[in-house]
Structures are given as C-alpha cells and as structure tokens.
Amino acid sequence: MDYKEIKRLMDDMGESKLTALDIEFPDGIKISMKKENNEKSDETSTPTAQVNVNTQNQTTIQPESKEYKTIKSPMVGIFYSKSSPTAKAYVEVGSKVKKGDIVCIIEAMKLMNEIEADVDGEIVEICANDGDTVDYGKVLFKIK
C-alpha cells in the first residue's frame, strides 16, 4: 500500500461519520484510525484523527555506518518526541528500544502518525528537535 492509497483512506475517514476504523490486509499491512475531538479555546473545535500504520517497511532502517542503524522519516511532517507537551519523551539518548516500540510521532495533515523502531538497540543520537519539519527519508534516530 503506497502513500496515495493511505492518504485516500485518511481523507475518506475524515469525511465520514465513522469514529474508528481498523483494517488488516492479507499482506500484513495493518491500519488503525481513530477520530478525536480536540477542544480549542475559541468556539470551534476541529476533529483530528490518529493513524497507526504498521508495515514491515514503515520506518526505513539502513546502516549508515558500521556502527549505527538509522530510523528515517517515512513521510513529510512535523516531528514530536512526545505525545503531548507535558508528557515524557518516548525515547532519549541512551534509551533501550525494542522492535515495535514507539520512538516519536510525525504529524502530517493534522494526523498523528506513531513511528516505531524496527530493530532492538540503544538510541545514540536524536537527529530532530520537537516541532521540526522533517522530510521523507530524513534520519530521525541513530541506533547501535
């Protein structure tokens, strides 16, 4: 499933009355979407959706050198190291991660995409700061 197909699903979900959707395809791709209402201080509220896309290639991890593996951004968006401004960061330098652990969130078109580690290891460098705009393929973390 490519980005255009996923985006089409997100758009369809945003326009529907559904509040949650879970899809599992025969090839192992799992998509989970849930709409949430975030109240703003003014009179309007904007619905947002949280999308979790789990595939074997969700995060691209390739050896950058003999010492490190990298987790790269699977999309263009805004990098967040924690789930909310008051929450603790998912990972810090020195954190041990296991395959499937959430390491950050990338917000794309008001959708919060949880990015998972594809390997076990230790975070040795965080290459993006909270609120940074990241491009597709940008290195987010170095792991050894």
BELQUIZI-V72381 format. One record per helix or strand of 3 or more residues. SS is the DSSP state (hx for helix, st for strand). FROM is the first residue (numbers start at 1). LEN is the number of residues. If there is no record, write none. Layout:
BEGIN
ss->SS from->FROM len->LEN
ss->SS from->FROM len->LEN
END
This chain:
BEGIN
ss->hx from->3 len->13
ss->st from->20 len->5
ss->st from->30 len->10
ss->st from->45 len->10
ss->st from->69 len->4
ss->st from->77 len->4
ss->st from->102 len->7
ss->st from->111 len->6
ss->st from->121 len->6
ss->st from->139 len->5
END
